[in-house]
Amino acid sequence: MSHPVDVHVGKRLKQIRTLRRMSQTDVAKKLSLSFQQIQKYEIGSNRVAASRLFELSRILDVPTSYFFEGIDEADVSVHNDSGLDIVNALAAIEDDKIKSRIVTFIEDVSGLTVARRAS
């Protein structure tokens, strides 16, 4: 299970990346990483090292403290989030066709649609 701080940092990364109108691929190229690694950072399944966080702050033009803003004691207490478990499990599936079918199933059950871009 991901640590709540890693999840918070990942959400902040995704937020500022989106505000800067950069794709995961754009950020990944600047760091010499794959876009999948940025995905894992954003969902909190992989921790962002301090040096990488520093690089991200430069690329996204924010102070490193930006990634920790809004965090409080309630956020860092370990809790069970089944939604996060589903996201982590989905991210671990390598077959894109299977992953897409699962997302479609979840959308059908929930009544929500996840915005997808054609690759």
N, C-alpha and C positions, 0 to 999 in steps of 0.2 A: 504494500500500500504506500502511496506517495505521502511525503510529509506535507502538512498544510502550508508551510512556508514555501516549499518548492512549487506548489500549486499556485500560490499567490504571486510569486515572482513570474511564473509562466503566464498567468493571466495578464499581468502588467506588461510583459513582453509583447504578447499578442495585441494588447490594446494600443501601445505606442507604435508598433509596427504597422498596424492598420491605419492609425491616424496619420502616419507618415506616408501612407499609400505605397508601402513596400510589400512585396510578396515574400513568402518564406524562402523562395529561391534567391531573391535579391539579397536578403540578409545572409543566407548560407554562403553565397559566393564571396561576399566580403570577408567571411570568416574561414573560407576554404573548408566548408562542411557540406553535407548533403541537406536538402530541404527536410528530409525525414528527421534529422537531428534537431532542427528548429522546431518541428512538430512535437517532438518528445519533450523539449524544453517547455513549450507552450502548454502542454497538458500536465506538466509536472512529473512525468514518469522518469525523466533524467534530470539530475541536478545541474545547475549552471555553476561552473567553477568561478571563483572570484575574478580570476584573470579574464575569463570569457565575459563575465558580467561587465567588467571595465571596458572591454572591446565593444560590447553591445551598446553601452552608454555613449561611447564615441560615435558609433555608426548611426544611432538613433537620436543623437544630439539631446540627451537628457543626463542629469546627474545620476550617479549610481544609486543614490538614495531613492530615486524615483521608483525603483523596483520594489521597495519596501514600504512605500507610503500606503497608509490605510490599514496596515496590519495592526492587530491588537492581541491581547492575551487570548481572547476567545478564538481568534483565527489560528493560533498556533497549538491549541489543544487538539490532541489526536481524536478524530471522530470518524465514524463509519459513513461514507458517502457512496451509496450504491451506484449513483450516476457516474462518479469518477471511476469506480471499478469497471463499469461498462465501457467507458472511454478508453481506459488502459487496455482492456481485453481486446477491443476493436483495433487499437493501434498496433497490437501484437500480431494481428492477422496479416500475413504477407500477400495472400492472393487477393488482388483488387476486385475480382468478380465476386468472390464470396463476401468481401467487405461491403461492397455495394449492395448486395442482396440483403445483408443484415441491416444496413442503414435504411433501406426501403421498407423492410419489415417493421423496424422501430418507428419510422415515419407513419406507416399505416396504423399501427397500434396507438400511437400518441396523438395522431391527427395534426402533427407538425411536419413541416418540410425543412430540411437542412439545405441551405444554398450550396450548390456545387458548381465548380467551374469545369469546363471541358479541359482535359489534359492534353 
